[in-house]
Amino acid sequence: MSHNEQRFDQFRDKISTVDEKGKRVWVFPKKQFGKYFKRRQILAYALLALLIAGPFLRIGGEPLLLINILERKFVIFGQIFWPEDIFLFAFGMIAFVVLIIVFTVVFGRLFCGWVCPQTIFMEFVFRRIEYLIDGDWTHQKQLDKMPWNAHKIFKRTLKWSIFWIISFIIANIFLAYIIGSDGLKEIIIDDPKNHLGGLFAIVVFTTVFFAVFAWFREQVCIAVCPYGRLQGVLLDKHSVLVAYDHVRGESRAKFRKGEDRKAAGKGDCIDCHQCVNVCPTGIDIRNGTQLECINCTLCMDACDDMMEGVGLEKGLIRFDSESSIQTREPWKLSRRAKAYIVLMLAIVGLLVALLFTRTEIDATILRVRGTTFQRMDETTISNIFEATITNKTNLSHELTISVLSENAEVEIVGGAFELKPGEQIKRNLLVKMKASEITGPKTEVVLGIYSGDRLVTEEEISFSGPGF
């Protein structure tokens, strides 16, 4: 094995943030701006605005997103889902997992660097504050090594205080997604003694967020996030990711003005180390695809700046696949990716069909256990059924039940009833049929459930009668 091959393989034996003694290596990334950073910045602040406004935005009177586990109420884009819709959640989760697989197979870990809340908060909120207070990476290193004097104590206290306040705000926002914005307002305005559980949750959330962004940081992406672990299984040589063009870049060597690098047997990589200095997870992208890489594109901006400065072509580090870099052929979808896309479209299509056929009122009507038909008189037979009816909307409904098949009569024990938003109730039904209408031991009867004058759902029951 050559010296270069040995050098490139050494990174596989350890992760970038742990030294040989198993001690954590703190990462101080250099501040970097550029074309890709500006695009990420616009997207990040747009997503932050949506995240903050989410609990307070309303569609049809319901929040944009609510995951109220306590009341078992879930709202997605204004549509309410209850525990009875668990099969929709199952298909939704399957569709989401397949979408992640497809996205990763095709585009690598792009989600992590551009959309993930952990990255957005870390890089575009907390890291920006850190740069303002502690300075760029060299100043941060100096401050870290500095003894605990008045200057260091002041900066650490200021930074951590701001971090705690922001973590508190984030905790309140996330809590609003669980209990709703109205529930959060009640906790804030009302006597704290009446909401000790909510206050405890906010303190816990705040502490967790503070610990993540002040101390744990990139370790979430490297050691905790399960999505990062999927890379090794899902990525292949056709996946598009942030990649170093080793064919063009090697052999790397320092830049010398006026030198013909090709004639000297040198690649375009000038070994400036800027791609390493800006990396928020501390890796050297030139070593190849690594589990720590979150595709944040900071190394792309840094490399493009250096290439432009020395008069070489940009794109030494770029979005590309390992196959395209090696063969120099244009990128195209692999068969594996196409198969995943077909599977994803099939599952999403099924999910959409289920959502469009979802009823406002869900009803299950079964014969009361242990009962059979009864003779009311010489010409009339009756059955007793139990109806379990669930309201899946945020509106109240005045419900009545009628026979649509016109071969029987139905009475609701207790009469017409009101079904409140999200409420599930049980009612007994007395179904009566003339003996002349009975066609056998089981006669089909179609019942219609009405909200006012509007038919909301139909249910078919089997009326039990005497055999022939």
C-alpha positions in Angstrom: 0.0 0.0 0.0 1.3 3.4 -1.0 1.9 6.3 1.5 -1.1 8.1 0.0 -3.4 5.1 0.3 -2.3 4.6 3.9 -3.0 8.3 4.6 -6.5 8.1 3.0 -7.4 4.9 4.9 -6.4 6.1 8.4 -9.6 8.2 8.8 -11.7 5.0 8.8 -10.2 3.8 12.1 -11.6 6.7 14.2 -14.1 9.5 14.1 -12.9 13.1 13.8 -14.1 14.4 17.2 -12.4 11.7 19.3 -8.6 11.5 19.8 -6.4 8.4 20.3 -7.1 8.4 24.0 -10.8 8.5 23.6 -11.1 12.2 24.6 -13.4 14.5 22.8 -11.7 16.9 20.2 -13.6 20.2 20.3 -14.4 21.5 16.9 -13.9 25.2 16.2 -15.1 25.7 12.5 -13.9 28.8 10.7 -16.6 31.3 9.6 -17.3 30.8 5.9 -19.5 32.6 3.4 -20.3 31.8 -0.2 -22.9 30.9 -2.7 -24.1 27.8 -1.1 -24.0 29.3 2.4 -26.3 32.1 1.3 -28.8 29.6 -0.2 -28.7 27.6 3.0 -29.2 30.8 5.1 -32.3 31.9 3.1 -33.8 28.4 3.5 -32.9 28.2 7.2 -34.4 31.4 8.2 -37.5 30.7 6.2 -37.9 27.4 7.9 -37.2 29.0 11.3 -40.0 31.5 10.7 -42.4 28.7 9.7 -41.4 26.7 12.8 -41.9 29.6 15.2 -45.3 30.6 13.6 -46.5 27.0 13.1 -48.4 26.6 16.4 -50.1 30.0 15.9 -51.2 29.6 12.3 -54.7 28.3 11.7 -56.3 26.4 8.9 -60.1 26.1 9.3 -59.7 27.0 13.0 -57.1 24.3 13.6 -53.3 24.7 14.0 -51.0 24.0 11.2 -49.4 21.1 13.2 -50.4 19.7 16.6 -49.1 16.4 18.2 -51.2 16.3 21.4 -50.3 12.9 22.8 -52.1 13.7 26.1 -55.5 14.2 24.4 -54.7 11.8 21.6 -55.4 14.5 19.1 -53.2 15.1 16.0 -53.5 17.9 13.5 -51.6 18.1 10.2 -52.2 21.0 7.9 -55.5 21.8 9.7 -56.8 18.2 9.3 -57.7 16.4 12.6 -56.7 12.8 13.2 -57.7 10.6 16.1 -56.6 7.2 17.4 -59.1 5.6 15.0 -57.0 6.9 12.2 -53.9 4.9 13.3 -53.8 3.0 10.0 -53.3 6.3 8.2 -50.4 7.1 10.5 -48.9 3.7 9.8 -49.0 4.3 6.1 -47.8 7.8 6.6 -44.8 6.6 8.6 -44.0 3.9 6.0 -44.2 6.6 3.2 -42.0 8.9 5.3 -39.4 6.2 5.8 -39.4 5.2 2.1 -39.1 8.9 1.2 -36.0 9.2 3.4 -34.5 6.1 1.8 -35.1 7.4 -1.7 -33.8 10.9 -0.8 -30.7 9.4 0.8 -30.0 6.9 -2.0 -30.2 9.7 -4.5 -28.9 12.8 -2.7 -27.0 11.4 0.3 -27.3 13.3 3.6 -28.4 16.6 2.1 -31.4 16.8 4.4 -29.0 17.0 7.4 -27.1 20.0 6.1 -30.0 22.0 4.7 -33.3 21.2 6.5 -32.6 19.4 9.8 -33.7 21.5 12.8 -30.5 20.5 14.7 -28.3 21.9 11.9 -30.4 25.0 11.4 -30.4 26.0 15.1 -26.8 25.1 15.6 -25.3 26.8 12.5 -27.7 29.7 11.9 -28.6 30.7 15.5 -26.2 29.5 18.1 -23.0 29.5 16.0 -23.8 33.0 14.7 -24.1 34.3 18.3 -20.9 32.5 19.2 -19.1 34.2 16.4 -20.4 37.6 17.6 -19.3 37.0 21.2 -16.2 34.8 21.0 -14.9 35.8 17.5 -13.8 33.6 14.7 -12.2 30.1 15.1 -8.7 31.4 16.0 -10.1 33.6 18.7 -12.3 30.8 20.0 -9.3 28.5 20.3 -7.4 31.2 22.2 -10.4 31.8 24.5 -10.7 28.0 25.2 -7.1 27.7 26.2 -7.2 30.9 28.3 -7.3 30.6 32.1 -10.6 31.5 33.8 -10.0 35.2 34.2 -12.5 38.1 34.3 -12.5 38.3 30.4 -13.3 34.7 29.9 -15.9 34.5 32.7 -17.7 37.5 31.2 -17.8 36.1 27.7 -18.9 32.6 28.8 -21.6 34.1 31.1 -22.9 36.3 28.3 -22.9 33.5 25.7 -24.4 30.9 28.0 -27.1 33.3 29.2 -28.2 34.1 25.7 -28.0 30.4 24.8 -30.3 29.6 27.8 -32.8 32.3 26.8 -33.0 31.0 23.2 -33.3 27.4 24.5 -36.2 28.6 26.7 -37.9 30.1 23.7 -37.4 27.0 21.6 -38.8 24.9 24.5 -41.9 27.0 24.6 -42.4 26.6 20.8 -42.0 22.9 20.9 -44.3 22.6 23.8 -46.9 24.6 21.8 -46.8 21.8 19.2 -47.8 19.3 21.9 -50.4 21.2 24.0 -51.4 23.8 21.5 -50.8 27.6 21.4 -53.9 28.2 23.6 -52.6 25.8 26.2 -49.2 27.5 26.2 -50.8 30.9 26.6 -52.7 29.6 29.6 -49.5 28.3 31.3 -47.9 31.7 30.7 -50.8 33.9 31.9 -52.3 31.8 34.7 -50.9 31.2 38.2 -47.8 28.9 37.8 -49.1 26.8 40.7 -51.9 25.6 38.5 -49.5 24.4 35.8 -46.6 22.7 37.6 -46.5 19.9 35.0 -46.2 22.3 32.1 -43.6 24.4 33.8 -41.6 21.2 34.6 -41.8 20.2 31.0 -40.5 23.6 29.8 -37.6 23.5 32.2 -36.6 20.0 31.0 -36.9 21.0 27.4 -34.9 24.1 28.0 -32.1 22.2 29.7 -32.0 19.6 27.0 -31.8 22.2 24.2 -29.2 24.2 26.1 -27.0 21.1 26.6 -27.3 20.1 23.0 -26.3 23.4 21.5 -23.9 24.6 24.1 -22.0 21.3 24.7 -23.1 18.2 22.7 -23.4 20.0 19.4 -22.1 17.9 16.4 -22.1 14.8 18.5 -25.9 14.6 17.9 -25.2 14.1 14.2 -22.2 11.8 14.6 -23.2 9.6 17.5 -26.9 9.9 18.2 -28.9 10.5 15.1 -30.1 7.2 13.6 -30.4 8.8 10.1 -26.7 9.3 10.0 -26.2 5.6 10.7 -28.3 4.7 7.6 -25.7 6.3 5.3 -23.5 3.2 5.3 -26.4 1.1 4.2 -28.2 3.4 1.8 -25.4 5.2 0.0 -23.7 3.7 -3.1 -21.4 4.9 -5.8 -24.2 6.5 -7.7 -25.5 8.7 -4.7 -25.0 12.4 -5.2 -23.2 14.0 -2.2 -20.6 16.6 -1.3 -17.5 14.9 -2.9 -13.9 15.8 -3.5 -12.7 15.2 -7.1 -9.6 13.1 -6.3 -9.0 12.4 -10.0 -8.5 16.1 -10.6 -7.1 17.1 -7.2 -4.4 14.5 -6.6 -1.5 14.6 -6.0 -2.1 17.6 -3.8 0.7 20.1 -3.3 1.2 23.7 -2.2 0.5 26.4 -4.8 3.4 28.1 -6.4 2.8 31.2 -8.6 3.5 30.7 -12.3 4.1 26.9 -11.9 2.6 24.5 -14.5 1.1 22.0 -12.0 0.3 19.4 -14.6 3.9 19.4 -15.9 5.0 19.1 -12.3 2.7 16.1 -11.8 0.6 18.0 -9.3 -3.2 18.0 -9.0 -5.5 21.0 -8.5 -5.6 20.6 -4.7 -3.2 23.2 -3.2 -3.4 21.6 0.2 -4.6 24.8 1.8 -6.6 22.9 4.5 -9.5 25.4 4.2 -12.1 22.7 3.6 -11.0 21.1 6.9 -11.0 24.5 8.8 -14.6 25.3 8.0 -16.1 21.8 8.6 -18.5 21.8 11.5 -17.9 18.1 12.2 -14.1 18.4 11.9 -13.5 16.0 8.9 -11.3 16.2 5.9 -13.6 15.7 2.9 -10.6 14.8 0.7 -10.6 11.4 2.5 -13.9 10.4 0.8 -17.4 9.8 2.0 -17.6 9.8 5.9 -20.4 9.2 8.3 -19.7 12.6 10.0 -20.3 14.6 6.7 -23.7 16.3 6.8 -23.5 17.8 3.3 -23.5 21.4 4.6 -21.4 22.6 1.6 -19.1 24.9 3.6 -16.1 23.0 2.2 -17.5 23.7 -1.3 -17.6 27.4 -0.7 -14.2 27.5 0.9 -12.6 25.5 -1.9 -14.2 27.6 -4.6 -12.9 30.7 -2.9 -9.4 29.3 -3.0 -9.6 28.0 -6.5 -10.8 31.4 -7.7 -8.0 33.1 -5.8 -5.2 31.0 -7.5 -6.8 31.0 -10.9 -7.9 27.4 -11.0 -11.3 26.0 -12.0 -14.0 25.9 -9.3 -15.8 22.7 -8.4 -12.9 20.6 -7.0 -15.3 19.9 -4.2 -18.9 19.7 -5.5 -22.2 17.8 -5.5 -21.4 14.7 -7.5 -21.4 10.9 -7.3 -18.4 8.6 -6.8 -19.1 6.9 -10.1 -19.2 10.2 -12.0 -16.0 11.4 -10.5 -14.2 8.1 -11.4 -15.7 7.6 -14.9 -16.1 11.3 -15.8 -19.6 10.4 -17.1 -22.8 12.5 -16.4 -24.7 11.4 -13.4 -27.9 9.3 -13.8 -30.3 7.4 -11.6 -29.3 3.9 -10.7 -31.7 0.9 -11.0 -31.8 0.7 -7.2 -32.9 4.3 -6.9 -35.5 3.8 -9.6 -36.9 0.8 -7.7 -37.2 2.8 -4.5 -38.9 5.7 -6.3 -41.5 3.3 -7.8 -42.1 1.9 -4.3 -42.4 5.3 -2.8 -44.9 6.5 -5.4 -47.0 3.4 -4.9 -47.2 3.9 -1.1 -47.8 7.7 -1.4 -50.5 7.0 -3.9 -52.2 4.6 -1.5 -51.9 7.1 1.3 -53.5 9.9 -0.8 -56.3 7.5 -1.8 -56.9 6.7 1.9 -56.9 10.4 2.9 -59.4 11.3 0.2 -61.8 8.4 1.1 -61.6 9.2 4.8 -65.0 10.0 6.2 -65.9 12.8 8.7 -68.0 10.4 10.8 -66.7 6.9 11.4 -69.3 4.3 12.5 -69.2 0.6 13.4 -72.6 -1.1 13.9 -72.7 -4.6 15.4 -75.4 -6.8 16.8 -75.4 -6.7 20.7 -73.5 -9.7 21.9 -75.6 -12.6 23.1 -78.8 -11.4 21.5 -80.8 -12.8 18.6 -84.0 -11.8 16.8 -87.2 -11.2 18.8 -90.9 -11.4 17.6 -92.6 -8.1 18.4 -95.9 -9.4 16.9 -97.0 -11.9 14.3 -95.7 -9.8 11.4 -92.7 -7.9 12.9 -89.2 -9.1 13.9 -86.6 -6.9 15.8 -82.9 -7.0 16.3 -80.8 -4.9 18.8 -77.5 -3.4 17.4 -74.9 -1.3 19.1 -73.5 1.7 17.1 -70.0 3.1 17.9 -69.8 6.5 16.2 -66.7 8.8 16.1 -66.6 12.4 15.1 -63.3 13.0 13.2 -63.9 16.7 12.6 -63.7 19.9 14.7 -67.4 20.5 14.4 -70.4 19.3 16.4 -73.0 17.2 14.6 -76.6 16.5 15.3 -77.0 12.9 14.1 -79.9 10.8 13.1 -80.0 7.3 11.5 -82.4 6.1 8.7 -82.8 3.0 6.7 -81.6 3.5 3.1 -82.6 0.1 1.8 -86.2 0.7 2.7 -86.7 -2.9 4.0 -86.8 -2.1 7.7 -87.2 0.6 10.3 -84.7 1.9 12.9 -85.1 3.6 16.2 -82.2 5.2 18.2 -82.6 4.4 21.9 -82.7 7.8 23.4 -83.5 9.6 20.1 -81.3 11.8 18.0 -78.0 12.9 19.6 -75.2 15.5 19.4 -71.7 14.3 18.6 -69.0 16.9 19.8 -65.6 17.4 18.1 -63.5 14.3 18.5 -66.1 12.6 20.6 -66.9 8.9 20.4 -70.2 7.6 21.7 -72.1 4.3 21.7 -75.9 4.1 21.0 -78.2 1.1 20.9 -80.4 0.8 17.8 -83.7 -1.1 17.5 -84.1 -2.4 14.0 -87.5 -3.7 13.0 -88.4 -5.6 9.9 -91.7 -7.1 8.5 -91.6 -10.9 8.2 -92.4 -10.5 4.5 -89.1 -8.6 4.0 -87.0 -11.3 5.5 -85.1 -13.3 2.8 -83.3 -15.7 5.1 -81.4 -16.1 8.3 -79.4 -13.0 7.4 -81.0 -10.1 5.5 -78.8 -7.1 4.5 -80.0 -3.7 5.7 -78.3 -0.4 4.7 -78.3 2.3 7.4 -77.5 6.0 6.6 -76.1 8.3 9.3 -77.2 12.0 8.8 -75.8 15.2 10.1 -78.9 17.4 9.8 -80.1 16.7 6.3 -76.7 15.6 5.0 -75.8 12.0 4.6 -72.3 11.6 6.1 -71.8 7.8 6.0 -73.5 4.5 5.2 -73.2 1.2 7.1 -74.5 -2.3 6.1 -75.7 -4.6 8.8 -77.0 -8.2 8.7 -80.5 -8.5 10.2 -81.1 -11.9 11.9 -84.4 -13.6 11.2 -85.9 -17.0 11.5 -84.6 -19.6 9.0 -86.7 -21.0 6.2 
